[in-house]
Amino acid sequence: MHASPAVALRAEPIESDAPHRDEVVRALQERIRGMQRTRLDSRALPTHEALTGLLPGGALAAGGSYAVDGSTTLALGLAQGPSAAGAWCAIVGMPDLGVEAVAGLGLDLERVVLVPHPGEQWLSVVSALVDVVTVVIVRPPRRASGAAKLSDSAASKLSARLRQREGALVSIGDWPGADARLAVTASNWVGLGSGFGHLQARQVSVASSSKSWAGRPRSRRLWLPGPGQQVAVVEARNEGAARRLRSAAG
């Protein structure tokens, strides 16, 4: 594999208002296909082990869509497993997201396509990317006054495309017909004292709901991120570590 094309993809993100966006997308398709396969060998896309209990089937489903509320880190964590397995991922509509944060969560930057400013045609950009990458993480644009939200019919068409291409979509924000909806319901940073110290880790409570669970939501306490900047389940020994961090900061 040659690393230089991937570096160029990161350094030259797709802009939907560029004069030759279609040509850029086609070039992207050729470059990814020329470097390696973009699909995994299973219809289940294994995610981070700390998140498996929050998803139907314990993994992202090929062709599935997911809505995440309250945490970009949680959305990126869902893509960590497919990325580690060699899949390509795309991140759309997050201009303030740094590559350090992406790499810190275990995504392989050589297989990440960044589209920070998709513009008004963001849905077309997402549809084009679904054709060539395995996981697309998107932050839909906020509704301006009078602007229409994503319609159910548009989401349905994109879902059909995802099933055909065996990819998965993770939306930071609502997504019509999502297979599962995850939300951070409580958050507690550790490492800060009374006016001093620095943030070292965060514990969160994550609730997940899915139509396949017949109205029985699930929840899990997570480090998001932990002291080592990794996602992990909060266990008894982790609780002790959190208390020690708070004690040291205070």
N, C-alpha and C positions, 0 to 999 in steps of 0.2 A: 504494500500500500504506500502511496505517496502522500506525505502530509501537507505539501504546499497548497493543493487545491482547497483543502479544508480550511486552512488559514485564510485563504482569499475569501471563502464564503463568510467567515466571521467578520472579516475586515470590510467587506462590501455587501452589506445586507440589502435585501430586495426592497425597493421603494415602489409602492403601487402607482405613484404618479410619474414614474420615470417614463420617458418617451417610448421605450422598447421593453416594457415589463414582460410581455409574452415571450420575447426572445430570451430575456434573462431567466425566466422560469424554465424554458426548454433547455437552456444551457445547464441550469442547475440539475435538471432531470438526467441529462447525459453524464454529468460529472459524477453524480452519486451512483448511477447504475454502472459506470465504468470502474468505480473504485471497489465496490462490493455489493452483495445482496442487501436489500433494505428491509426484508421481511424475516421474521423469525419462523422457526419450524413448528410452531404450535399456535392453536387458536387462542390460547391463554398467554398473556404477556406478563410474566412474573414481575411484581413490583417489589418495593423495599419490604423486607421481612417484618418490620415493625408496623406496616400498614395493611398486611394481608387480612387481618380480622375485620377491617373496615370495608371490605369489598366483597360483593357476591362472588362466590367461587374462590375467594382469596387471591385474586389477580385481576388485572385489567383484561377485559374480553376483547378479542380482535373484532372490531366493528362497533365497540361500545363508546359511549360518551359519558362524561362525569363532570359534575359541577362542584366546585370548591369555594367555600365562602370564608373569608377572613384570614387567609394565609397563602401567600405566594410560595413560601417554603414548603408547605404541604403539597401544593400542586406540583412543584418540581420533584419532590420526593417520590411521587407516584411514577415518574418517568425514570427514576434511577435504575430500577431493575432492567427494563428493556435496553437502556443505554449501556449498562454493564455487559449485557448479552450481545452487544454489537449492533443494535438498532440505531437508526437515525432519528433525531428528534428536532422539532422546530418550535421556537418560542416567538409568538406574534403579539405585538401591541404592548410591549413593556420596555419603553426607552430608558427607564431608570435602573433596569436590572443589569448588574455588572457580571462580567464573565467569571470573576473570582467567586461570586456567590453560586453560580451555576456549577463550577468545578468543585466547590466545597461540598456540595451535596452529592457528589459522585457521578455527575454526568460527564461523559467523554466529550471534551470540547471539539475534538476532531470530527465528531459526528453530530454537531449541533448547528442548526441554521437559525440565525437571529434576524427577525424582521421587526425592528423597533417601531417603525412608522408605516403601517399598512395603508393609512389614508381611508378615504370613504369606501374604497372597494375591498375592505378587509375580508369580507366573506369570500370574494373571488380569490384572494390571495390564499386563504385557508384551504379552499377547495383545490387549488393547484398544488399546494404542499401535501395534501392528503394523498395525492398520486405518487409521491416519491419518498415520503418519510413514514415511519411507523407510529410515532406519537407526536401529536400537535398540541401544544399548550397555548391557549389564546386568552387574552383579556379583551372581551368585547368592548367596543367603545361605549362610554357613558352616554346616556340619552340626553341629547340637547333638547331645548324647547321645540316641540313639534316633531322631533325625530321619531321614527318608528323603530320599535324594538325588533329583534330577530323574530321573524314569523315562524309559526309551527311548520308551515309548508317548506320554508327554506331549510329549517333544521332537519326535517324529514329527508329532504333530498341529499343533504350532506351526510346524514346517517346511512343512507343507502350507498353512498360513495365509500364511506368508511368500511361498511360490510364487504363491499366488492374488493377493496384494497387490503382488507384485514388490518386496518390501523385502529388507533384509539385517539379520542379527543378529550382533553382536560380543559374545562373552562373555569377561569377565575371569575366567578359570578354565575348567575343563573344560566341554564341551558335547557331549552324545551326537550322533554322526553329523556332526560338524563337517566342512565341506568342506576346511578347512585349519587347521592348528594352528601357531601362532607362539609362540616362546619366546625370552626373553633368556637367553643362555647365558654371557655375560661382560659385565662393566660396569666402566668406569673413568672416574671424575670428574676433571676438570682444573680448576685454579685454586686448589687448596689447597696451601700449603707446610707446613713443619714447625710446626704449631701456630698458623698464621695464614693470612690470605687468605680468599677466599670462593669458593664453587662457581660456576663460570662455564659449564661445558658438560659433557656426558657422552658418551663413546663406548661403544657397545654392539655385541655380536655377536648377531644374531638368526637363529635357525634356523627353517625352515618345512618342514612335511611335509604331503602331500596324497595321498589315494588315487589321484588322477589322474596322479601322477608315478611310479607303479609302484615305490615304495620308494626313490626317489632324492631325499632331502631337499635343500633349498637353504639357503644362508646368505648374509648380507650384513652388512657393517660400517657402522654408522650413527652419525651425531650424533643423540642423542635426549635432550635437545635440544642444538643447537649453540650457539656463542657468541652468535648472534642470536636464541636461543630458538626456532629453527626446526628441523624435521627435515630431514636431508640425508644423502646417501651420503658416507662417508669416502673421500676421494680422496687422492692423493699430496700435493697442496698443503694439504689439511686436516690430514694427519699432521704437516706442518711447523708449522701453526698450533697444533696441540696441544702440540708440543714447546716452542714459544715460550711458551705459556701456563704450562706446567709449570716452565719455566726462570724466568719472571718471578715465579711464586709461591714458588720455592725460593730 
